[in-house]
Amino acid sequence: MLKGTVHKYGANVDTDAIIPARYLNTSDPAELAKHCMEDIDADFVNRHKPGDIIVATTNFGCGSSREHAPLSIKASGISCVIARSFARIFFRNAINIGLPLLESGEAPDNINMGDVVEIDLASGKIKNLTNGKTFTAKPYPDFMAGIINAGGLIEYTKKRLAAAKK
């Protein structure tokens, strides 16, 4: 179960808005987190708290295929991103590092900046605790849930290889 305050954005938030290209000379998660969303929301790094949630409308993570974008979000402590749709390469990059993303057609229109949201990843239930509305996102298939729960594809693979050796 995840619970956090919402930081809301609109459509077509691209990877350059998530982590500006001028910071791509590092892949250090802590350093990337210091600059997450800074060109679209200069106060994000000061305002967000660990566990908070990003909500956007459509095509979140469009643009380049850089892995830095989901990494900067995860390293900043964001627990989940909810949107109507995600750029496919961003979606896969996020899953690979264990950053949960949920697609919901209704939730983005009914969740506002500053609302508090509770998410059950196993069922796909999204509850806006501020207005009392509940939404459903398609839950992950078991293998993707395993990747998310392990903290990403590398940890998931390590656990599977260790289990196979027994």
Backbone as ProteinMPNN parsed JSONL, in Angstrom:
{"seq_chain_A": "MLKGTVHKYGANVDTDAIIPARYLNTSDPAELAKHCMEDIDADFVNRHKPGDIIVATTNFGCGSSREHAPLSIKASGISCVIARSFARIFFRNAINIGLPLLESGEAPDNINMGDVVEIDLASGKIKNLTNGKTFTAKPYPDFMAGIINAGGLIEYTKKRLAAAKK", "coords_chain_A": {"N_chain_A": [[0.836, -1.178, 0.0], [0.607, 2.159, -0.899], [0.974, 5.606, -0.032], [0.541, 9.034, -0.401], [1.171, 12.572, -0.972], [-0.045, 14.427, -3.728], [1.584, 15.525, -6.692], [0.866, 17.299, -9.395], [0.734, 17.177, -12.94], [0.459, 18.046, -16.437], [-0.209, 17.085, -19.818], [2.045, 15.29, -21.993], [4.56, 15.424, -20.645], [7.824, 15.548, -20.991], [10.972, 13.7, -21.126], [13.041, 15.528, -20.911], [11.904, 17.518, -19.388], [11.507, 16.137, -17.055], [14.099, 15.361, -16.192], [16.45, 17.618, -16.811], [18.558, 17.91, -19.701], [21.071, 18.976, -19.203], [21.998, 17.8, -16.921], [22.757, 15.258, -17.459], [25.284, 14.281, -17.353], [25.85, 12.68, -15.288], [25.05, 9.621, -13.626], [24.341, 9.22, -11.116], [22.006, 8.481, -8.758], [21.228, 10.078, -6.482], [22.226, 12.609, -7.103], [20.828, 13.152, -9.486], [18.23, 13.244, -8.453], [18.191, 15.696, -7.162], [17.604, 17.455, -9.143], [15.284, 16.767, -10.316], [12.39, 17.326, -12.164], [12.857, 20.053, -12.307], [12.774, 21.99, -14.394], [10.127, 22.149, -15.117], [8.779, 22.465, -12.792], [9.931, 24.291, -10.566], [9.973, 24.322, -7.763], [9.584, 21.744, -6.959], [11.624, 19.994, -5.906], [11.986, 21.016, -3.383], [9.478, 20.869, -2.25], [8.347, 18.259, -2.385], [7.922, 15.094, -0.659], [9.329, 12.031, 0.64], [7.615, 9.203, -0.609], [5.563, 10.568, -1.804], [3.38, 11.186, -4.659], [3.24, 11.303, -8.183], [0.979, 12.652, -10.488], [-0.264, 12.702, -13.728], [-1.513, 13.662, -16.992], [-1.68, 12.674, -20.061], [0.631, 10.676, -22.003], [2.978, 10.688, -20.437], [6.434, 11.01, -19.846], [7.378, 11.097, -22.436], [9.525, 11.634, -25.31], [13.047, 11.418, -25.257], [14.8, 8.264, -24.834], [16.108, 8.077, -22.461], [17.324, 6.628, -19.474], [17.689, 8.052, -17.225], [15.521, 9.652, -16.531], [13.221, 8.176, -15.274], [14.787, 7.218, -13.188], [15.584, 9.524, -11.786], [13.139, 10.312, -10.749], [12.421, 8.118, -9.104], [14.614, 8.145, -7.325], [14.16, 10.541, -6.077], [12.271, 9.918, -4.284], [9.628, 9.588, -4.929], [6.8, 7.56, -4.876], [5.094, 6.437, -6.759], [3.788, 6.829, -10.084], [0.981, 8.094, -11.64], [-0.989, 8.074, -14.52], [-2.976, 8.766, -17.485], [-1.794, 7.744, -19.727], [1.439, 6.506, -20.728], [4.63, 7.131, -22.223], [5.913, 4.466, -24.035], [8.619, 3.528, -23.869], [9.527, 4.897, -21.632], [7.822, 3.786, -19.737], [8.705, 1.096, -19.685], [11.394, 1.467, -18.892], [10.964, 2.518, -16.332], [9.694, 0.373, -14.986], [11.793, -1.451, -15.114], [13.564, -0.389, -13.224], [12.122, -0.566, -10.963], [10.165, 1.348, -10.375], [6.917, 2.041, -9.716], [4.231, 2.442, -12.007], [1.004, 3.529, -12.848], [-1.702, 3.144, -15.024], [-4.575, 4.945, -15.599], [-7.716, 5.819, -16.71], [-9.59, 7.53, -15.543], [-8.662, 8.55, -13.049], [-6.652, 10.73, -13.242], [-8.227, 13.004, -13.891], [-9.654, 13.424, -11.632], [-8.075, 13.881, -9.482], [-6.221, 16.19, -7.715], [-3.566, 18.649, -7.46], [-1.854, 18.435, -4.443], [-3.749, 16.797, -3.22], [-4.299, 13.865, -1.194], [-3.407, 10.601, -1.796], [-4.09, 7.111, -1.841], [-2.755, 3.99, -2.68], [-3.222, 0.723, -3.81], [-1.181, -1.439, -5.036], [-1.349, -4.161, -5.723], [-4.037, -4.684, -6.306], [-4.673, -2.622, -7.962], [-6.183, -0.508, -7.12], [-6.946, 2.878, -6.607], [-7.25, 5.369, -4.355], [-8.547, 8.477, -3.707], [-7.999, 10.176, -0.986], [-8.662, 12.702, -0.241], [-10.963, 13.591, -1.656], [-12.533, 11.356, -1.546], [-13.061, 9.678, -3.706], [-12.744, 6.68, -5.666], [-10.704, 4.78, -7.836], [-9.842, 2.516, -10.5], [-6.982, 0.937, -11.68], [-5.386, -1.078, -14.099], [-4.062, -3.923, -12.644], [-0.641, -5.087, -12.251], [0.698, -7.792, -14.223], [1.765, -10.954, -12.826], [4.598, -11.398, -13.226], [5.573, -8.806, -13.74], [4.823, -7.508, -11.407], [6.479, -8.885, -9.7], [8.978, -7.885, -10.514], [8.725, -5.165, -9.829], [8.291, -5.424, -7.026], [10.702, -6.548, -6.26], [12.392, -4.461, -6.557], [13.351, -3.785, -8.986], [14.557, -4.861, -12.254], [17.183, -5.953, -12.192], [17.591, -6.787, -9.499], [15.442, -8.544, -9.322], [16.197, -10.5, -11.185], [18.572, -11.434, -9.988], [17.495, -12.634, -7.674], [15.94, -14.658, -8.813], [17.917, -16.189, -10.101], [19.415, -17.0, -7.884], [17.501, -18.559, -6.579], [17.204, -20.581, -8.445], [19.575, -21.936, -8.234], [19.363, -23.375, -5.949]], "CA_chain_A": [[0.0, 0.0, 0.0], [1.353, 3.408, -1.009], [0.169, 6.765, 0.337], [1.329, 10.246, -0.497], [0.605, 13.806, -1.497], [0.043, 14.473, -5.188], [2.195, 16.587, -7.488], [0.123, 17.074, -10.636], [1.231, 17.764, -14.183], [-0.438, 17.869, -17.575], [0.095, 16.145, -20.9], [3.32, 15.332, -22.72], [5.724, 15.767, -19.819], [8.888, 14.765, -21.619], [12.108, 13.341, -20.281], [13.826, 16.742, -20.669], [11.247, 18.219, -18.278], [11.703, 15.321, -15.85], [15.501, 15.611, -15.806], [17.031, 18.392, -17.898], [19.727, 17.315, -20.358], [22.327, 19.506, -18.651], [22.409, 16.967, -15.786], [22.959, 13.882, -17.915], [26.688, 13.889, -17.228], [25.942, 11.777, -14.147], [23.963, 8.645, -13.455], [24.197, 9.089, -9.668], [20.604, 8.741, -8.431], [21.074, 11.181, -5.528], [22.466, 13.862, -7.827], [19.698, 13.342, -10.401], [17.054, 13.598, -7.656], [18.274, 17.118, -6.82], [17.185, 18.262, -10.289], [14.069, 16.177, -10.868], [11.26, 18.2, -12.505], [13.179, 21.453, -12.034], [12.41, 22.929, -15.465], [8.667, 22.233, -15.22], [8.272, 22.772, -11.447], [11.168, 24.672, -9.867], [9.888, 24.09, -6.322], [9.335, 20.318, -6.693], [12.646, 19.384, -5.054], [11.811, 21.52, -2.015], [8.117, 20.615, -1.798], [7.955, 16.85, -2.281], [8.412, 14.283, 0.462], [9.366, 10.597, 0.278], [6.303, 8.566, -0.633], [4.613, 11.342, -2.601], [2.915, 10.576, -5.904], [3.06, 12.185, -9.339], [-0.172, 12.374, -11.337], [-0.212, 13.473, -14.972], [-2.605, 13.276, -17.882], [-1.335, 11.704, -21.106], [1.946, 10.591, -22.638], [4.026, 11.043, -19.481], [7.729, 10.396, -20.133], [7.682, 11.078, -23.867], [10.823, 12.216, -25.643], [14.159, 10.493, -25.43], [14.699, 6.988, -24.117], [17.075, 8.074, -21.359], [16.95, 5.97, -18.218], [17.858, 9.029, -16.15], [14.245, 10.263, -16.148], [12.573, 7.448, -14.18], [15.721, 7.097, -12.071], [15.52, 10.754, -10.99], [11.859, 10.282, -10.026], [12.518, 7.127, -8.027], [15.6, 8.598, -6.344], [13.606, 11.668, -5.323], [11.379, 9.373, -3.258], [8.26, 9.423, -5.433], [6.462, 6.144, -4.748], [4.315, 5.945, -7.898], [3.3, 7.827, -11.036], [-0.321, 7.731, -12.209], [-1.34, 8.869, -15.696], [-3.829, 8.049, -18.443], [-0.902, 6.984, -20.606], [2.881, 6.738, -20.612], [5.45, 6.742, -23.363], [6.224, 3.046, -23.803], [10.0, 3.31, -23.434], [9.584, 5.368, -20.252], [7.129, 2.77, -18.934], [9.593, -0.058, -19.507], [12.539, 1.894, -18.085], [10.508, 2.661, -14.947], [9.505, -0.977, -14.438], [13.127, -2.051, -14.979], [14.227, 0.08, -12.004], [11.223, -0.775, -9.829], [9.294, 2.504, -10.122], [5.559, 1.697, -10.139], [3.422, 3.35, -12.818], [-0.352, 3.031, -13.028], [-2.504, 3.805, -16.045], [-5.975, 5.068, -15.232], [-8.415, 6.793, -17.536], [-10.391, 8.468, -14.746], [-7.985, 9.128, -11.885], [-6.025, 12.047, -13.416], [-9.22, 14.084, -13.92], [-10.306, 13.507, -10.329], [-7.034, 14.053, -8.467], [-5.638, 17.515, -7.863], [-2.328, 18.974, -6.752], [-2.023, 18.524, -3.001], [-4.61, 15.738, -2.696], [-3.612, 12.707, -0.645], [-3.867, 9.412, -2.517], [-3.649, 5.809, -1.349], [-2.71, 3.062, -3.815], [-2.968, -0.697, -3.586], [-0.609, -1.909, -6.314], [-1.778, -5.528, -6.015], [-5.382, -4.684, -6.895], [-4.817, -1.5, -8.883], [-7.109, 0.48, -6.545], [-6.425, 4.204, -6.32], [-8.262, 6.098, -3.592], [-8.246, 9.862, -3.377], [-8.472, 10.359, 0.382], [-9.136, 14.08, -0.111], [-12.353, 13.73, -2.116], [-13.256, 10.104, -1.312], [-13.31, 8.915, -4.934], [-11.884, 5.523, -5.889], [-10.506, 4.434, -9.248], [-9.146, 1.253, -10.713], [-6.003, 0.803, -12.759], [-5.117, -2.495, -14.335], [-2.904, -4.365, -11.856], [0.438, -5.694, -13.012], [0.798, -9.259, -14.27], [2.628, -11.456, -11.757], [6.033, -11.209, -13.466], [5.896, -7.385, -13.58], [4.711, -7.233, -9.971], [7.71, -9.424, -9.123], [10.059, -6.94, -10.809], [8.485, -3.985, -8.983], [8.486, -5.796, -5.619], [12.132, -6.826, -6.036], [13.142, -3.207, -6.645], [13.836, -3.614, -10.342], [14.888, -6.056, -13.03], [18.451, -6.557, -11.764], [17.353, -7.514, -8.238], [14.528, -9.642, -9.655], [16.999, -11.534, -11.846], [19.455, -12.012, -8.972], [16.695, -13.514, -6.818], [15.553, -15.833, -9.614], [19.112, -17.008, -10.303], [19.74, -17.608, -6.59], [16.501, -19.605, -6.323], [17.444, -21.675, -9.387], [20.764, -22.656, -7.796], [19.027, -24.179, -4.762]], "C_chain_A": [[0.885, 1.246, 0.0], [0.43, 4.563, -0.628], [1.046, 7.994, 0.268], [0.552, 11.418, -1.038], [0.898, 13.894, -2.988], [0.737, 15.742, -5.684], [1.649, 16.367, -8.891], [0.695, 17.866, -11.805], [0.268, 17.42, -15.314], [0.032, 16.822, -18.558], [1.509, 16.364, -21.428], [4.489, 15.853, -21.889], [6.872, 14.901, -20.333], [10.074, 14.551, -20.687], [13.02, 14.539, -20.016], [13.215, 17.572, -19.549], [11.462, 17.46, -16.974], [13.121, 15.483, -15.32], [16.172, 16.332, -16.979], [18.352, 17.793, -18.404], [21.047, 17.798, -19.771], [22.839, 18.69, -17.467], [22.702, 15.522, -16.182], [24.415, 13.445, -17.893], [26.915, 13.006, -16.001], [24.806, 10.763, -14.203], [23.778, 8.345, -11.966], [22.76, 9.445, -9.282], [20.395, 9.932, -7.496], [21.264, 12.533, -6.214], [21.314, 14.161, -8.782], [18.454, 13.802, -9.638], [17.033, 15.084, -7.309], [17.725, 18.018, -7.923], [15.909, 17.742, -10.941], [12.971, 17.235, -11.007], [11.595, 19.691, -12.446], [12.786, 22.424, -13.152], [10.9, 23.073, -15.642], [8.05, 22.681, -13.895], [9.479, 23.06, -10.553], [11.143, 24.369, -8.376], [9.683, 22.616, -5.958], [10.336, 19.74, -5.702], [12.549, 19.853, -3.606], [10.474, 21.1, -1.404], [7.806, 19.14, -1.566], [8.583, 16.179, -1.069], [8.486, 12.832, 0.003], [7.979, 9.979, 0.395], [5.278, 9.323, -1.453], [4.393, 10.701, -3.963], [2.812, 11.642, -6.983], [1.828, 11.705, -10.096], [-0.049, 13.273, -12.557], [-1.35, 13.006, -15.872], [-2.117, 12.241, -18.9], [0.126, 11.804, -21.525], [3.081, 11.025, -21.709], [5.313, 10.3, -19.838], [8.06, 10.312, -21.607], [9.051, 11.706, -24.103], [11.873, 11.144, -25.781], [13.981, 9.251, -24.565], [15.6, 6.932, -22.896], [16.511, 7.457, -20.081], [17.035, 6.931, -17.037], [16.514, 9.564, -15.645], [13.525, 9.458, -15.057], [13.486, 7.292, -12.961], [15.674, 8.341, -11.18], [14.229, 10.816, -10.172], [11.943, 9.324, -8.842], [13.467, 7.609, -6.935], [15.094, 9.781, -5.526], [12.614, 11.209, -4.257], [9.931, 9.235, -3.691], [7.949, 7.931, -5.437], [5.734, 5.571, -5.949], [3.981, 7.122, -8.799], [2.008, 7.27, -11.63], [-0.568, 8.642, -13.401], [-2.319, 8.068, -16.556], [-2.977, 7.199, -19.374], [0.538, 7.42, -20.389], [3.53, 6.445, -21.95], [5.966, 5.337, -23.062], [7.646, 2.816, -23.312], [10.183, 3.796, -22.0], [8.946, 4.335, -19.328], [8.065, 1.603, -18.646], [10.808, 0.301, -18.659], [12.161, 2.013, -16.609], [10.333, 1.289, -14.293], [10.868, -1.622, -14.19], [13.869, -1.596, -13.733], [13.321, -0.034, -10.771], [10.39, 0.435, -9.442], [7.89, 2.164, -10.613], [4.885, 2.826, -10.917], [2.043, 2.728, -12.952], [-1.064, 3.845, -14.092], [-3.964, 3.77, -15.627], [-6.614, 6.144, -16.084], [-9.12, 7.87, -16.737], [-9.608, 9.194, -13.659], [-7.384, 10.512, -12.137], [-7.004, 13.219, -13.426], [-9.843, 14.337, -12.556], [-9.322, 13.586, -9.168], [-6.348, 15.383, -8.751], [-4.328, 17.645, -7.1], [-2.64, 19.11, -5.268], [-2.959, 17.5, -2.397], [-3.737, 14.632, -2.111], [-4.251, 11.469, -1.256], [-3.28, 8.171, -1.877], [-3.782, 4.81, -2.501], [-2.428, 1.654, -3.326], [-2.477, -1.258, -4.919], [-1.119, -3.291, -6.695], [-3.134, -5.561, -6.704], [-5.563, -3.606, -7.951], [-5.772, -0.432, -8.375], [-6.364, 1.762, -6.193], [-7.527, 4.942, -5.577], [-7.757, 7.49, -3.279], [-8.843, 10.111, -1.993], [-9.01, 11.765, 0.617], [-10.589, 14.215, -0.535], [-13.164, 12.437, -1.991], [-13.515, 9.256, -2.542], [-12.284, 7.798, -5.09], [-11.864, 5.184, -7.369], [-9.763, 3.116, -9.34], [-8.195, 1.378, -11.888], [-5.776, -0.692, -12.932], [-3.902, -2.908, -13.506], [-1.859, -5.02, -12.759], [0.269, -7.201, -13.106], [1.825, -9.703, -13.223], [4.117, -11.174, -11.999], [6.438, -9.744, -13.314], [5.791, -6.964, -12.121], [5.959, -7.734, -9.262], [8.892, -8.497, -9.336], [9.934, -5.703, -9.92], [8.813, -4.307, -7.527], [9.951, -6.078, -5.28], [12.969, -5.553, -6.063], [13.751, -2.977, -8.014], [14.276, -4.92, -10.971], [16.18, -6.726, -12.564], [18.25, -7.364, -10.489], [16.436, -8.715, -8.465], [15.307, -10.808, -10.259], [17.942, -12.206, -10.857], [18.696, -13.002, -8.095], [16.297, -14.787, -7.563], [16.754, -16.759, -9.835], [19.512, -17.708, -9.005], [18.77, -18.748, -6.28], [16.73, -20.809, -7.221], [18.644, -22.52, -8.976], [20.463, -23.593, -6.621], [18.453, -25.518, -5.133]], "O_chain_A": [[1.804, 1.363, 0.811], [-0.774, 4.499, -0.878], [2.155, 8.01, 0.804], [-0.579, 11.277, -1.503], [1.963, 13.483, -3.448], [0.518, 16.847, -5.186], [1.944, 15.347, -9.513], [1.078, 19.029, -11.684], [-0.629, 16.593, -15.149], [0.6, 15.799, -18.176], [2.081, 17.449, -21.327], [5.308, 16.632, -22.377], [6.889, 13.686, -20.137], [10.161, 15.143, -19.611], [13.708, 14.567, -18.995], [13.938, 18.263, -18.831], [11.584, 18.068, -15.91], [13.317, 15.717, -14.127], [16.431, 15.724, -18.018], [19.143, 17.247, -17.635], [22.046, 17.082, -19.842], [23.983, 18.862, -17.049], [22.874, 14.662, -15.318], [24.745, 12.357, -18.365], [28.05, 12.628, -15.711], [23.741, 11.029, -14.76], [23.147, 7.356, -11.594], [22.34, 10.588, -9.46], [19.471, 10.718, -7.704], [20.54, 13.487, -5.93], [20.872, 15.306, -8.876], [17.709, 14.655, -10.123], [15.958, 15.668, -7.177], [17.419, 19.187, -7.689], [15.505, 18.226, -11.998], [12.672, 17.952, -10.052], [10.688, 20.518, -12.529], [12.489, 23.584, -12.866], [10.445, 24.034, -16.262], [6.938, 23.209, -13.869], [9.981, 22.169, -9.868], [12.201, 24.176, -7.777], [9.614, 22.276, -4.777], [9.94, 19.065, -4.752], [12.991, 19.149, -2.698], [10.353, 20.988, -0.184], [7.07, 18.808, -0.637], [9.604, 16.613, -0.535], [7.779, 12.443, -0.927], [7.264, 10.204, 1.371], [4.222, 8.775, -1.771], [5.122, 9.795, -4.366], [2.351, 12.754, -6.725], [1.65, 10.507, -10.319], [0.235, 14.465, -12.433], [-2.063, 12.06, -15.54], [-2.144, 11.044, -18.614], [0.762, 12.853, -21.418], [4.038, 11.66, -22.153], [5.284, 9.098, -20.102], [8.933, 9.537, -21.999], [9.656, 12.25, -23.179], [11.622, 10.084, -26.354], [13.123, 9.203, -23.683], [15.834, 5.854, -22.349], [15.382, 7.731, -19.675], [16.502, 6.645, -15.965], [16.381, 9.893, -14.466], [13.24, 10.014, -13.997], [13.005, 7.239, -11.829], [15.718, 8.227, -9.955], [14.223, 11.309, -9.044], [11.58, 9.675, -7.719], [13.158, 7.493, -5.749], [15.549, 9.998, -4.403], [12.168, 12.004, -3.43], [9.09, 8.808, -2.901], [8.737, 7.129, -5.939], [5.742, 4.357, -6.155], [3.899, 8.264, -8.347], [1.955, 6.12, -12.066], [-0.377, 9.854, -13.304], [-2.473, 6.859, -16.382], [-3.362, 6.096, -19.764], [0.818, 8.53, -19.937], [3.046, 5.614, -22.719], [6.406, 5.062, -21.946], [7.862, 1.992, -22.424], [10.916, 3.177, -21.229], [9.477, 4.046, -18.256], [8.2, 1.174, -17.5], [11.211, -0.481, -17.797], [12.948, 1.651, -15.735], [10.78, 1.077, -13.166], [11.069, -2.27, -13.162], [14.718, -2.328, -13.225], [13.711, 0.357, -9.671], [9.953, 0.541, -8.297], [7.688, 2.013, -11.818], [4.958, 3.996, -10.542], [1.928, 1.518, -13.149], [-1.037, 5.076, -14.072], [-4.518, 2.71, -15.338], [-6.102, 7.261, -16.167], [-9.239, 9.005, -17.198], [-9.886, 10.362, -13.386], [-7.585, 11.406, -11.315], [-6.645, 14.32, -13.009], [-10.491, 15.363, -12.351], [-9.694, 13.382, -8.012], [-5.948, 15.664, -9.881], [-4.027, 16.849, -6.211], [-3.575, 19.812, -4.883], [-2.975, 17.335, -1.177], [-2.575, 14.484, -2.489], [-5.472, 11.308, -1.237], [-2.134, 8.166, -1.428], [-4.792, 4.788, -3.205], [-1.515, 1.425, -2.532], [-3.274, -1.518, -5.82], [-1.303, -3.568, -7.88], [-3.355, -6.382, -7.594], [-6.5, -3.666, -8.747], [-6.138, 0.469, -9.13], [-5.302, 1.736, -5.571], [-8.621, 5.123, -6.111], [-6.698, 7.672, -2.677], [-10.059, 10.241, -1.853], [-9.741, 11.991, 1.581], [-11.372, 14.879, 0.145], [-14.355, 12.426, -2.299], [-14.138, 8.201, -2.43], [-11.123, 7.938, -4.707], [-12.877, 5.288, -8.061], [-9.138, 2.665, -8.38], [-8.565, 1.865, -12.957], [-5.96, -1.469, -11.995], [-2.83, -2.318, -13.643], [-2.156, -5.447, -13.875], [-0.244, -7.827, -12.178], [2.658, -8.907, -12.791], [4.823, -10.758, -11.08], [7.526, -9.457, -12.816], [6.587, -6.151, -11.651], [6.448, -7.093, -8.332], [9.722, -8.334, -8.441], [10.915, -5.251, -9.331], [9.53, -3.553, -6.868], [10.382, -5.87, -4.146], [14.125, -5.561, -5.641], [14.575, -2.079, -8.188], [14.357, -5.952, -10.305], [16.258, -7.955, -12.546], [18.695, -8.509, -10.407], [16.632, -9.774, -7.869], [15.098, -11.963, -9.887], [18.095, -13.427, -10.886], [19.197, -14.088, -7.806], [16.321, -15.875, -6.988], [16.615, -17.98, -9.762], [19.903, -18.875, -9.023], [19.182, -19.79, -5.771], [16.479, -21.942, -6.81], [18.723, -23.695, -9.332], [21.241, -24.505, -6.342], [18.12, -26.312, -4.253]]}, "name": "protein", "num_of_chains": 1, "seq": "MLKGTVHKYGANVDTDAIIPARYLNTSDPAELAKHCMEDIDADFVNRHKPGDIIVATTNFGCGSSREHAPLSIKASGISCVIARSFARIFFRNAINIGLPLLESGEAPDNINMGDVVEIDLASGKIKNLTNGKTFTAKPYPDFMAGIINAGGLIEYTKKRLAAAKK"}
